[in-house]
Amino acid sequence: MKETFDIQGMTCAACSSRVQKAAAGVPGVAEASVNLLKNSMELDFDGQDATAAAVVAAVEKAGYGASRRAKAPAGGKAGSVPASAPGDAAAKAIHERFVQLVVSICFSVPLFYIAMGPMLGWPEVPGLDGMANMMAATVTQLLLCVPILFVNRRYFVVGFKTLWHRSPNMDSLIAIGSAASFAYSLVSVYKMAWAFGAMDMEAAHTAMNGLYLDSAGMILALIDLGKYFEARAKGKTTDAIAALMDLAPKTARVQRGDAEVEVPTEDVQVGDRVVVRAGESVPVDGRVVEGAASLDESAITGEPLPVEKNVGDRVTGATTSTRGWFIMEATATGDDTTLAGIIRLVDEATSSKAPIERMADKIAGVFVPAVMGIAAVTFVVWMVVAGDFATALNHCISVLVISCPCALGLATPTAIMVGTGRGAANGILIKSAESLEGACALDYVVLDKTGTVTAGTPQVTDVELVAGVDARDLIRLAAALERKSEHPLAEAVCAYADEAWPGVDVDASAEGFSQVAGGGLLARVDGRAVAAGNARLMGERHVALGALAGRADALAAEGKTALFFAADGRALGLIAVADPVKPTSAAAVARLRAMGVKTLLLTGDARITAEAVGVRVGVDDVVAGVLPDQKEVRVRELQQAGHRVAMVGDGINDAPALARADVGIAIGAGTDVAISSADVVLMRSDPADVATAIELSRATMRNIKQNLFWALFYNAVCIPVAAGALVGEGITLNPMIGAAAMGFSSVFVVGNALRLRTWKPSEQLASSQAKAAPAAAAAGEDARAGAARAGVSIRTGIEVPENESKENTMEKTIKVEGMMCKHCVKHVAEALEGVAGVEAVEVSLEAGTAKVTCGDAVADEALLSAVRAADYECEMA
């Protein structure tokens, strides 16, 4: 099981490395991941209390503190994940650093003035000037230095404690440097006292020149300054989680009997009826049971436009009602809400480690001991070269205080935290740092068609009318007939009639309703014999289709299904239905191509439909007719060819491929199985966010590499300079300058990571994909009806013969090669049934044949072309 531990006492990458090593070495621990930025540890262990206690003991033995984070009870209170707001911890850290800084500055400024003022030509303080007042000035410096050391005692306590446990960290370097300066200064104070006792003013003056009290105090003050700015910058990295936690309203208005009672949100239970008015936020997840409203879901999905919610629709906690009123039934509360899940995912992602961070951890593990070794060598060399203890000590202290393992430790987690926060703000939930890094290297994206590239639900796309037929008459008859059917295509026709034609009476009754297997529907509406279905049904009813048949073939080539409608033996027109391509799909593919990423459309649909969608969105390749397990095989084949592959899907059938891919990306509106199998979840169900996720990954990784370069470059340059490598060129570093450089190197790294807060996804190609469709709305229709009809092409004036004589029928047999299963039989049958004039089709998998009953006017080549279009070889028997 996995559990979070709070860690106390960590200050640098060496600390996190030691804690991680100590915890991972405990029997029963599978993996330990320490986050320096959050002072936490994610532990994967056997779940035994004894193991957890052993981990705490091991961490304490390494010189740090550890405690198990309290768990929220099952179905816990709302907002309990994470246990405490990250902003609270950040505010506390900033306050502590501020107090340290203020105290340090108040004493270090006069300390520096008294010590360095005479050398800089500044006016001397009366009573502390001249040779006669040397002792008074020295005692004053000592008294000013002690409070600085006291307020910064944590560096000494932690630094020497970790040194004692043979796991030195940044605090150890600071403690040794500052303590050495102070200790050497104390010796000089005693030398001065002895010289005054002997009345040797020259010896007293010489001893005074050995005072480093200003260095001891200023080192700590300047480090406090850097740490204060670092704490403020680090606090901003948790803004994303803090903002998410602030979204949930504190109270909810719940119905109790006949009254409305305002209760804390955490007291709302599943099944409660909650009232939400305009301007209020939805407290928990639920389903609308009364009323309607427009909800602003931008905080959860990133979608800026309000979404209409009616009875039966799901609503998500933390969304805001902009208009309307409704009563909802709570379906998820506490840690089970969507918001709590998002917070949990972001928190877990920021607690995980990217592969690139492991390299930094390895360096950090040996960094502090290496620096201490360099400092010792520097001291010895300068003692040999210069023979002056003060000079050797000065260079030794400079090496200790200028070294900065903090920058190395903060380089990756700060960027990861800000990057995942920006993803959440854009409706992209990244489950781990490894996923964020993996998306950077992607060069192939496999897209599922239904629900990913397309809307996932059939919609009316075209209406074709025979000359002299009124659109309202066709829609009225079609709705009356299709309302009796439960077929998805019938649902699409009824939905279109209800939304796009509100002025038409679509509730006419259909009598004598019957379904023709594989053909369509028959009924009498207003005394007229109405038929709806495919070309075969029209042929059986002797309905002349004329130019409508050609239009149906053209629509089929675009991946659309044509439904013919006739009344009293005469064709009225057709309505084409298809799973429409999402408006942003083509823009998403174009953005991916511009980024050097190839795309593959992978679907179980027929090839003609898949290729039509593929051409429309511009993918590089299309693979159709694949089964769920074959999707996983295709992904594996691309990986074996050397590609880094992302799989984007939304269904249960996509789960194996999502798990196999280097990065699995689930559409947020998809199934729970798909979402759990994925590494990244797109809350807006927008394929454009696939490109956005990759852009975000690349921006984050670029930022991490910049941070690591700075951290390594800084130490590689500054340590030799501090050691005195450029003394021959007249360049030396005072320990105070070294301390300031060390403090601000961490500020630089965190500040660079914070630049990601201004990152925005590229929209350079999105605007070119927008298409303004004509409204074609009749006078008096409301805006909603106009919008529903805007995306549908309506054509009139199609000529058909008045009637059609019954033609002779005949049976033809076709040999079909390549059929392997019942799906193949279905594809061949559907292809032949779509040919105008075909009355019946019988396909035999065992015999490898298709028997077609059709009119004698149907050409053999038309039948063969239909089978070949379904991707099978064939010939007439």
N, C-alpha and C positions, 0 to 999 in steps of 0.2 A: 504494500500500500504506500501511497504518497502522503507526506505530511510536511507542514511548514514549521520551521523553527526560527525564532527571533534570535539574532546574534548581537552581542554587545562587545564593544571594544575594537572593532575593525576600523582602520583608518586608511589602508592602502591595499594595493593588489597583493602584496606579500601576505597581509593578514588573511585575505579571502582564500589564498592558496593554502596557507597553513591550516585554516579551519576545515577546508574541504578535504585536505589530506588526512587530518585527524579523524573526521567523521567517517570517511570512506574506509578507514582501516578497522572499523568496529565490526566484528562478526555479526552477520544478519543484515548488513547494509548493502544494498545492490548498487546504489548510486547516490552521490551527494553533489548538489549544485548550489554554490554560494553566490549571492548577489551582493556585491559591495555597495551598490547604489541604494539598495533597499534594506541593507543590514538584515538579510534573511537567508535562509537555507532551505531548499527543497530536498527532502530526504525520501528516497525510495527504499523501504526496508520491510522486514517481515511483520511489522505491526505490533510486535511484543513490547510491553511497557519496559521490560528489562533492557531491551535493545535501545529504546529511546533514552533510558537513564544512562546507559553506557556511552551513548553518543554525547550527552550533556557533559558527562565526566571527562570524556576525551577532549572535548572542546575547551573545558575549563583547565585541563592539564596543559593545554597548548598556550594558555594565558589569556583566554577570552571567556565571555559569558554566553550561555545558551539556554533557551527555554522553549518548550513546546507552545505553539500558538493555540489558543482556545478554539475548539471547533464549535460551529453553529449546530444546534440540534436539527434532526431531520425535519424538513419542512420549516426551517428556521425563520426567524423574523426577517422582514424585508430589509434589504440593504445591509445584511450582515456579512456580505462578502465583498471585499475583504473585511477582516475583523475590525479594523480601524481605518479611518480616512487617512490616506497618505499625506494629505495636506496638513493634518495635525502634527504628524511626526516632523515634517519639513519645517513647519512654523516653530516648533520647539527647538529644533536644531539651530535655526537661524537666530532665535532669541539668545540661546546659550553662547553662540559665537559672537553675537553683538556685545553681550556683557563682557566677554573675555577681551574683545577688541577695545572697548571703551576704557576698561581698567588699564590694559596694557599701554594704550596711547597716553593716557593721563600721566603715567609714571615714566614712560620711555622718552617722551619728548623733553622734559626737563633733564632726564638722565643724559640724553644725547647732547643737549645744549651745554651742560656742565663739563662733560668729558671732551667734546670735540670743539666747543666754541672757541677756546684760545687758539687752537691750530688753524681755525677758519677765519680768525680775525674778528670774531663777534665780540660785543661788549661783555666783559666778565661780570659775574654776580658778586656784589659787594660781600665781603666776609668769606668768599670762597676763592678769591683771586690771589695770585702771587705765590712765591715759595713759602711764605710764612703761614699760609692757610691751606697748605697741601693736605694735611691730615683731615681738616674739616671738609674739604671737597671730596676726599676719598670716602669718608664716613657717610656723607650725603649720597654719593653714588651708590654705596652699599645699601643704604636704607631705601633708595628709590628702586633698586634692582630686586630686592626681596619680594615686594608685593607682585611684581610681574611674574616671578618664578612661582609664587603661590597660586595665582589665578590660573596659571598654565600647568599646574601640578599634574594634570592628567597625562601630559606627554611623558613625564618622568615615571609616574606610576605604571602606566601601560608599557612604556618603552623598556624600562629595566625589568619588568615582569616577563615580557616576551623574550628579552635577552637571556634571562635566567632559565627560561624553558627552551633555550636554543632555537627560538623562532623569531629572530629580530625582524622588526618592521620599520616603517617610516618614523614612528614615534621614537624608536631606538636611536635612529640617526640624529633626530632633533635633540633627544635627551643627552646623548653623549656629547654632541657639539656644544650645547648650551652649558651642560654641567662642567665640561672641561674648561670652558672660558671662565665660569664662575669659580671653579676650584683654583685655577691658576691665579685668578685675581685675588682670592683669599690669601694665598701664599704671599702675594705681593704686598697685601695689607699688613701682614705680620712682619714682613721685611721692613716696611716703612716704620712700623711701631718700634722695632728693634733699633733702627737707624736713629730715630728721634731719641730713644733712650740713651744712645751713645753720642748724641749731639752731632751726628754725621749727616748734615743736610744734603751733601752730594749723593750719598748712598740712598737717602730717602727719596730724592728726586729720580734716581735711577730705578728704584723699586716702583715708583709711581708710573713710570713709563711702561711697566709690565701689567698695568690694569686693563682687563678686558670686560669690565662690568657692563659697559655700554653695548658690547657685542652680545653678551649673554642676554641682556634685556631686549635689544633691538631685534635679535634673531627671532625671539618668540613673538614680539609685537608684529613684525612683518609677516610672519607665518600666520598669525591670527588674522591679519588683514586679508591675506590670500584665502584662508579657510572661510572667512565670512562671505566673501564674494562667491566662493565655490558653493557654499551652503545655499545661498540665494539662487544661484544658477541651477543647482541640483533640484531645488524645490520646484522649479518651473517644469522640470522633466515629468513630474507626476501630475501636471495640470489636466492631462487627458482623463486619467482615472478619477481625479477629484471632480472634474466637470460631469462625468457620467454619474457619479454618486449623488451629485447635487440635483440631478434631473428628477429623481423620484419625489413626488409631493409628500409632505410630512403628515397630512391628514386626508381622510376620505369620508365622503358622505354616504352612509349605508342606510338602507331601509330596514327598520326594525318594527315589524307590524305595520301600522298605518303612519308611522312617524319616520322622519329622516334624522339620523343621529350622526354627528361628526365624531369620528374615532381616529386614533393614530393609524397610519397605514399598516404598521406591523401587526395590528389587531384584526385586519381583514382576513376572513377565512374563505376557503374554496366554497362556492355555492352562494355566498352573500350577493345581494343585489345592490349595486353601487350606482349612484346618480352622478352624472357628469354634465355640467352646464358649459356654455360658451365661455372661453377664456380660462377654463380649468384644465389641469393635467389629469390624465388617466392614472389612477394610483397603482393598479395591478393589471395583469393580463386577464382578458375575459372575452365574452361574446355578447353582442348587442341583442337585447330581448325586447326593447321598446324604444321608439324614437329614431332619429337620424342626425348625423352631424358630419362636418368636415374636419378631419384631423390632420394636424401638422406632424408628420412622422420624420422630419429631417434629423431630429436628434438621434434616432435609431437607425434609419436607413440612409440618411444623407440626401434623400429626395426632397427638393425644395417645394414642390407643389402639394397643396393639401389633397387628401384622399377622402372620397365620399364613403361613409360607413352607414349601412342600413341594417335592419333586423337580420340576424343570422351571421353577420360579418364578425370576424375576429378583430379585437383591438389590443394594442400593446401598451403596457405600463410606461409612463414617462412621455407619451405623446400628448399633444395639446389640442383641445377642441377650439377651433377658430370660429365655428358657426354651428348652431343647432343645440339640441338637448337629447340625451338618451339615457336609458337605464341598461346597465350591463350586468351579466352574471360572472362573478370571478371564477376563473378556471385555473389560475396559477398565482401563488402568492409567495412572498419571502424569497428564498434562494432559488425557487423554481421559475421565477419570472424571466422573460427575455432579457431585461435590463441586467438582472443579477448574473445571468449567463454571460452576457457581453463583458461585464466587469471582471468576472472570473477568468474568461479567456484572455483578456488583455493583461490581467495580473499574472497569469501563468506564463504568458508569452514573455513578459518583461523579467520574469524570474528564471527563465531558461537561458542556456548558453548557446551562442552561435559557434560553429566549428572554428572560426577565426579567433574567437576569444580564448580557446584552449592554448593557442600559441602564446598569447600574452600571459596566460596563467603560468606557463612553463618558464617564461623569462622572469616573471615576478617572483617565482619560487626561489630563484638563486640570486636575485638582484641585490637585496639588502646585504647578505653575507659578502657578495662580491664587492660592493661599495665599501664595506668596512675593511675588507682586505686591501683595497686600493688606498684608503685613507691611512692605514697602518704603513703601507709601503711608502706613501708620500711622506709621512712623518720621518721615517728612517732615512730616506734619501736626502731630505733637506737637512737633517741633523748631520749627515756625512758631508754634504756639499757646503752648507753655510755654517754649520757648527753653532747655530743659534736656536735655542729651544723655542723662543717666542715665534720666530719665523716658521719653524717646522710646525708648531702648533697651529699657527694661523692658516697655513695651507691645508693641514689635516682637517680642521674644523670646516673650512670652505668646501672641501670635498663632501663631507658628511651632510651639510645642510643644503647644498645645491642639488643633490641627487633627488630625483622625484619618482618613486614608484607609483604615486597616486595617479599621475597622468596616464600611466600604462594601464592601471586598473580601471580607470573611468572611461577609457577610449571607446570600448565596445558597449558596455551596458547603458551609458547615457544615450548613445545613438539608437540603440535597440528600443529603449523606453520611449523616446520621442517619436521614432518611426512607427512603432505599433500604435501609439496614441494618434498620430496623424491618419493611420489606416482606419482606426475606429471612427474618427471624425468624418471620414469619407465613406463609411458603410462597409469597410473591409476589415474583417476580423482575422488576425493572423495568430494561429495557435501556438507557435513557438519561434524562437530566434533562429532555429535551424531552417524552418520553412522560409523565413524572411531572407536568409542568406541564399537558400537554394533557388529562390525565384530569380535571383540576379543572373544566374548562369543559364536560364532556360533559352532554348533555341527552337523548340517545337511545341505548339499548343494543339492538343486534340480536343475538339469541340463536339459534344453530343448535340444532336439537332433539336429534338422535341423538348421544349421547356428551357432550353439554353440559348440557342440561336433563334428559335421560334417561340411564339407566345405559349405554346403547350395546350391551347384550347382552340378548336375549330371556329372560324369566323367567316361570315359572308364577305366575299371579295368582289364579286361581279354579279350584275343582274342584266340579262340579255332579253329583250322584249321583241316579240313578233310584231310586224307592222299592224297598227290598228289596236293593239292591246294596251290598256292603261296600266301603269305600274301599280297603282293602288289595288286594282282588281287582282293582279297576279299575287301581290303580297297577302291580300285578304284570304284568297283560296289556299295559298301555300301554308300560311300560318294555321288555318283551320285544319288542314290535313296533317301537317307535321306535329301539331300539338298532341296528337294521339300516340305518337311514336316516342320511344325512349332512346333512339339512336343518337349518337353525338352530333351527327350532321343535322338531324331534326332540331336538336336543341339550339344549334347555331342559327338556323333559319328563324325559329321562334324568338330568340333573343334579339335578332336584327329587326324583326317586325315590331317587337314591343318598344325598342329604343329609338329606332329611326323613323317609324311611321306612327306616331302617337294619335294622329287624326283618323287613322283607318280602323274600322271595326274588325279586329283580328280574333274575335271570340265567336265567330260564326260556327254553328254546330256541324259536325261531320257525321253523317249517318251511314250505316252499312260499312263501317271501316274494316279493312282487311289488309294484311301484309302479304306481299308476293315474295317468297324466298328468293334471295339473290336478285330481286328486281326492283321492288319499291312498294308504294302504298296506293290503295284504291279506296274511294269513298264517294258519297253524294253530298254536296254542299249546295244549299239553296236549290235543290232539285237538279243540279248539274252533276254529271258523272265526271269526277276529277281523278286524274292519275298523276303520280309523282314518282320518278325513279330514273333508272338508267336507260340507255338506248335500246337494250333488249326488251324492256317492258313496253317502251313506246312502239317497238316493232310488233310485239304480240298484240297490242291494242290497235294496230294499223294506223298509227299516228304519223303523218309525214313530218319529218324534221327539217328537210331542206338545208338551208344554210346554217341552221342551228347545230347540225352534226359537225360541220367544219369548225364552228366556233368552239364546240366541246373538245375537239381534238387539239385545238390551239391552246385552250385552257389547261388541258391535261399535260401538255408539254411544259407548262409553267408550274406543274405540281399541284394543280387544283382539281377538285372533283366536281363535275357538272351534274346537277339534278334537273331533269326535264320536267316540265309541268304542262298538262293538257286538260282540256275540258270539253266534254261531248265530242271526243274524237279529233279535236283540233288543237295543235300546239299553241301554247300561250307564250312560252319563253323558257329560260333556264336560270337557275341561281347557282353560282359557283361558290364552293366552300373550300377553305384551306386553313392550315395552321400558319398564320401570317408570320413573316420574319419580323423580329423586334426592330424598332426604328434605329437602335444604336448598333445593331450587329455588324452592318457593313463598315461603319466608322471604327468599330473595335478591331476588325480584321485589318483595315487600312493602317491603323496605328501600330498594330503588331508587326505588319510588314515593314513599316518605316523603322521599327526598332531592330530589324533583322531576324524576326521570329517567324517561322513558317507555320501554317495552319492546316489542319486536317479535319474535315467534317466526317464524323463516324456515327452511323445510325443503322437501326434495324429496318428502316423503311425501304420501300422499293427504290430502285436506282433512278428511275425517271423523276421521282419526287425529290430525292436527295440531290441530284445534279441540278435541278431547277433552283433549289435553295442555295446550293454551292455557288452557282453562277451569279446569283443575285447578291450574295454577300462578299464574293471575291476570294474564297479560300483557295489554297494552293492545290489541294487534293480532296477527293471525295471517296469514301468507302461505304457502300450501302449493303443492306441485307445481312448484317452481322448479329449474332446472338450475344447475350451478356458476357459469356465467358470468352467469346472471340474478341471483345473489346479489350480485355486484359491482355490477350495475346498480341494484338496490334500494338499496344503500348510497349510491351516487352520487346517486340521486334524493332521498334524505333530506338529503344535504349541500347539494344545489342548492336545497332548500326552506329552507335556513338553519340546519339542525341540526348540532350537533357530535356525531358518531356514533362509537360503539365497536362493533366486531364481535367476538363471542365464538364461537370454533369450535375443532374438534379434527382435522378431516380435510383431506386433500389438496384436496377440493372447496371448502374454505373459504378456501384460501390467497389467491385473487384478492380476495375481500372483505376479508380481514384486512389485505392490503396497501393497499387503497383507503381503509379507514376512517381517521378521525383518530387513533384509538388501536386497534390490533389486539391482542386478548387471546386467547392460546392456552391451551387446557387441557393441563396437563402430561403427561397420559397419551396425548395425541394424536400425530400423525405429525410427523416431523422437518421436513417441508415447512411444516406449519402453524406450528410453533414458530419456525422461521427467519423466517417472514413477519410474525410478531407483534412488538409493542412490549413486551408484558407477558406473562409466563408464570405460570400458576397451578399450582404444584407439586402441590397436593392434588386437582386436578381437581374442585374444589368450586365450584359457581356462586355460593355465598355470598361467595366471595373477590372476585367482580367488584365487589360493593358495598363490600367492605373496601378494595379498591384505590382506588376513587374517594374514599372517606372519608380514606384516607391521603394522597392527592394534595391534597385540600382542606385538610387539617391542615398539610401541609408548605408549601403556598403561603401559607396564612394566617401561618405562622411567618416565611416569607421577607419578606412585606410588612411585618410588625412590625419585623423587623431593618432593612430598608431605611428605614422611617420613622424609626426611632431614629437610624440613622447620619446621615441627612440633617438631621433635626431637631436633633441634637446639634451638628453643625457650624454650622447656620444660626443657632443661638442663641449658642453659645459664642464663635465667632470675633468677632462684633461686641462682645460683652462684654469679651473679651480686648483688643480694639483700643481700649477706653476709651469705648464708646458710652454707658455708664451712670455715668461719673465724676460727672456733675452730680447723680446720685442718691446719691452716696457709695459706689458699688459699683465695685470694681476687682478684678482677678485677678492675684495674684502668679504668676510663671512656674512656681514649684514646684506650686502648686495646679493650674495648667494642665497640667503634666506628669502629675500624678496622674489628672486627669480623662481625659486622652487614653488612658492605659494601661487604665483601667477601662472605657472605652467599648467596647473590643474584648472585654473579659471579659463585659460585659453581652450583647453580640450572640451570642457563642459559648454563653454560659449559657442564653440564650433558646432557641437551637437545640437544646440538650441536653434541653430539656423534652420534645421529641418522643420521647425514649427511654422515657417513661412512657405514651406513647399506646397505646390499645387499641381494637380495632374495636368498633363498636356491636353489642350483642346484644339490643337492646330488643324486636325482633320475632321473633328466632329461637326463643325459648322457647315462643311461642304456636303454633309450627308442629309441635312435637313431638307425636307420637301414640303412645300406648301400645297396641300390638296384643295381643290375647289369645294366650297361648302355645298353647293347644289341644294340648298335648303329652300323649301317653298315658303311663301309668305305666311306669317302667323305661327310657324313652328318655333318651339323653344330652342335655346342654345344646345341643350343636351342632344336633342334629336338631330340637329344639324351636325354636331360633332360625330355622332354615331354613323351618319350617312356619308360623312366627308371622305372616308377612306374606301368607299365602295364605288366601283365603276358601273355606271348605268348606261346601257346602249339600247337604242330603239330602232324600229324600222327594218328588222330582219325578215326577209321574204321566205315563205314556205308555201308548198302547194296546198290548195284548199282541202284536198283529200288524197287518199292513197289507196289504190286497189290492192287487194291481198295478193302478194306475189307467191310463187311456188317456193316451197322450202326444200332443202336438201341437207344431207349429212356429209361432212368432210372430216377426214382423219389426218392429224398432223403428228409426225414423229418429233419428239422433243428430247434433246440431249442436255444433261447437266442437272436434272432434278434429283435432289438428294433427300428431301424430307417433305413433310406436310406443308411447311412454309413455302416451299418451291411450288407445290401443287396449287396453293392459294394464289401465288403471284401469277402463274401462267393463266389460271382461270380468270382472275381479275383483268388481265391484259386482254384476253379474247372477248370477255363480256363487254369491254369498252368499245369494241368495234361496232359501228352502226350497222344494223341489220342482223346481228347475231341474236338468236332466240334462246339457245341453251348451250352449255358447255359441260362436258364430262371429261375430267383429267384422271388418268390412271398412272400412279407412281410406278407400279410393278411393270406395266407394259411399256411405259415411257411414251404414252400417246395422249392426244387430246382430241376428243370427238366433238365437233362443232355442228349445231343445227342452226342454219341461217338461210336467208333468202338467196335465190339463185343469182342476184345481182352483186352479192358480196364477192370481191375478187380474192383469189388465193394469196396474192401478194400482200393485201391488206391484213390478212390473218397472220402471215409469216412475219411481217414487219412489227406487228403488235407483240408477238412472242420474243422477237429479237430485241425489242426495246426493253423488255423485262430482263435482258441479259442471259438469254438461253439460245442455244443453237437449235435449228429446226428445219424440217423439209416436209413437203406434202407426201403422204403415204401412197 
